[in-house]
Amino acid sequence: MSKTPKEIAERVCESGSTKTELHPLKTLVLAILAGAYIGFAGHIATVVSQDSRVFIGGGLTSVISGLVFSLGLVLVVLGGAELFTGNSLMTIPCLRGTLKTSALLRNWVIVYIGNFIGSLLLVALIFLGGLYLTNNAALGAREIQIANDKVNLGFTEALFRGILCNWLVCLAVWLAFSANDAMGKILGIVFPITAFVASGFEHSVANMFLIPIGILVKDVPAVATTIKFSTANLNWGGFLQNLIPVTIGNIIGGAVFVGGFYWYVYVSGTNEK
């Protein structure tokens, strides 16, 4: 039997407080794992989209990419890991007063760093594995295209796509809290995550994998010769110009549009009609 929204809010509060009781080094390790898990999801979504657009079109390809990308949050939630975007829901116990703001911020910083390390670890492993040469370098070309599209977004575009993304990601986590079994959690995760990927929204941790892999592959001659568009902005500076507004947007989307609103309705105790 699924939990009611009020019961979910209680679960989120308990979970948020528990997260801050974990040793910082263990939190970091779990965050590294989460960064790798989201990276795996980004990789498989890239694999799916490398040539399917030719046969079934961009819209349906985006939906399929979203379905397989859901693997990332499934691994995080069921496998037990710490994801920065999902931890935006920790604002609920913080607003309730059962979690100190300093503890919340410390968790966010540790988890963000860990997610970044895990993402780059997977980037290195996949790059060294030469997977960019798959399908006559079509996979590498797709990796460059995805990364290039992201670094060419303006600040405002990236910010608002980040807000929209984590609104859905935190809803996925919220729905997962409603379920008591693995299948229920998976179903709660899949639809919101598919929606955010198919819509073209921006996820900071996913971009920690998707943009760096594109930057590295761009300099591989066998792949670079297949590219017919400018990659002038596809560099580490362009990566930061994307990551900063997307991160801010993710915080707003999760902490305000999910955490803040649900706190007000189900936790704050405000009962005026």
N, C-alpha and C positions, 0 to 999 in steps of 0.2 A: 504494500500500500504506500502511495507516495505521500510526502510531507506537504502540509499547507504552507503558503508563503510565510506566515508568521513563524512556523516551525523551522523553515529554511533559514530565516533570519537568526534564530537562536543557534542553529548549527554553524552559521557563518561566524557569529560572535565567538563561539567556543573554539572554532578552528583558528580564528585570527589570534586569539590569546595563546593558544597552544604553539603556534608557529614561533612566537617570540621567546618561548621557553627553551627552544632547541639551541644547542651550542652553536655559536657563529660558524665554526668550521664545518659542522654537519650541514648547516643551512647552505653554506657555500657549495658543498659537494652536491647537494640536492639541486641547487640552482644550475650547476654545471651540467648535470644530467638533463634538466629541463631544457636548457639551451640546445643541447644535442638532439633531444627529442623533437623539438620544433624544427631544427635543421633537417632531420630525417624527413619530416612532413613536407618541408619546402622542397627538398630534393625530389621526392616521389611526385609531388605536384608538378614540378618542372618536367620530369620524365614523361608524365601523362600528356602534358600540353605541347611537347616538342614537335609533333607532327599531326596530332589529331585535329588541329584547327583546319587542316586542308580537307579533311574528310567529313567532319560533322559541324564545322563552323565554330566561331569564337565563343558564342554564348554558351552552348552546351559543353564545350571544352572547359569553360570556366567553372561550370557546375560540377563536372567530373573532378576537376582539380580541387575544388573545395571539399568534395566528399573524401578524397584520399588525404587531403591536408588535415582532416579531422583526426587522423591518427596521432598527430602531435599532442593535442590536448587529452586524448584518450590515454596516451602513455603517461602524461603528467598526472592526471587525476587518479587513474587506476594503479599506475606504477608507483606513485608517491614521489613527487618532485616539487620544486619551488619555482613558480613562474611569475615574473614581475607583473605582467599584465593581469593575471588572475588575482594577484595579491592586492590589487586595487580595492577589492572588497573588504580589506582589513580596515577601511575607513568606518565601517559599521560599528565594530566594537570600540573604535577610537571615539566616534561621536557619542557613543553610549556612555563612555567614561570608564570602561573596563580595560582599556588599552592606552598606554601613554603615547603621546605623539612622538616622543623621542624613540620609543621602541618600534613604532610603525616606520619611521624614517630610516632607522638602522636596518630593519629588515629589507626595506625597498632597495637601499644602497647595496647591501650584501648580495641580494638576489639578482639585481641588475648586473652587477659585476660578474657574478657566477654565470648568468645566462650568456653574457658576452664571451666569456672564456669557453663555455661549452659550444657555442655557435662556431667560434673560430677554430676550435679543435676539430669539429666535424668538417669545416671548410678545408682544413689542411689534409685530413684523411681522404676526403673525396677527390681533392685536387691531385694529391700524390698517387691516387689510384688510377688517374688518367681517364676518369669516366666521361670527361668532356668530349672525348673522341667517339663516344657511342653514336651509332647510326650515322657514320661518315661525318662526325663532328656536329650533327644537328642538335645534339643535347647541349654542347658548348655554346652554339649560336643562340639557343633559346635562353641559356643562363645569362648571356650578355644582354640580350634584348630585355629580359625582365629587370635586371639591375639598372640598365640604362634608362628605362622608363621611370624608374623610381627616383633616380638622382636628378632627373629633369623636371620633377614636380616643383612648383613654387612653394614657398613657406606656408601660405594660407591653405593651398590645396592639401599639402601633407598634413597640416594640423587638423583640418576637419575630417580628412579620411582616417586619421588616427582616432579621433573622437568616435566616429561611427564604428570603427573596427572594434574598439574595446567595449563599447556598449554591448555589442553582440557576443564578444568573447566572455565578458563577465556574466551575461545572461546564460551562456552555455554552462559556466561554472555553477551559477545559481540553480539551473535546472538539474545539474548533476547532483547537487546537494539534496534535491527533492526525492531522489531514488534510493532504494535500499539494496539494490543488487547491481551487478556489473552491467547487465544488458540495459537496465533502465538508465544508468549513468551514460552509457554510450549513446543511446537514443537522444538523451537530453543534450549531448554535446554536438552531435553530427549536424543537425539542421541549422543552428545559429552559425557554426563555423563555416559550413558550406555557403551560407548566405553572405558572410563577410568576404570570403575569397572570391566568390562569383561576382560580387559587387565592385571589386577592385579597391577595397579599403586597405589601410596600411597598419601593419603590426610590427612594432619596434623589434621584438625578438626575432621574428621571422626575417626581418630585413638585416639583422646581424649576420645571418647566413646568406641570404639571397644576393645582397650587394657585394660583400667581399668575394664570393665565389666568382661573380661576374668580373670583378676587377682583376683577379688573377688570370682567369681564362682569356680575357681580352688580349693579353700579351703573348698568347700561344699562337705562333704563326699559322699552324694548320687550321685554327679556328678563325683567327683574325681575317684571313683572306676571304672568308665567306660572308663577312659583315658588309652591308651596303649602306649603313647609316653612320652618322657621326657619334663617336663615343668620347668626345672631348671632356664631358663632365663626369665620366665614369672613372673616378679616382677617390682617394681617401677623403679629400676635402668635400667632394660631392656626397660621399657616404654620410659624413657628419651633418651636412646641410639637410639631408633627409632625416637622419636619426633624431636630431634634436626636436624638430616640430612634431614628428610622429610620436615620440616619447611623451611630450607634453600633452598631445591630443589623447593618447592612450590613458594617461592619468585622469584627464577630465572625463573621458567617456566612461571609465570604470568607477572612479571614485565619486563622481557627481551623478551621472545619469542612471547608475545602478545602485551603488553604495549609498549615496546621499538620499535619493528618492525613496528607496526601500527602508532605509533607517527612519525617515520621517513618518512613513505610513505604518510600519510594523514594530518599530522599536522605541521611537521617541516618547510615546505615551500621550501624544497630542490627539485628543478625541473630539475636538470641536466638529460639529456638523456644518 
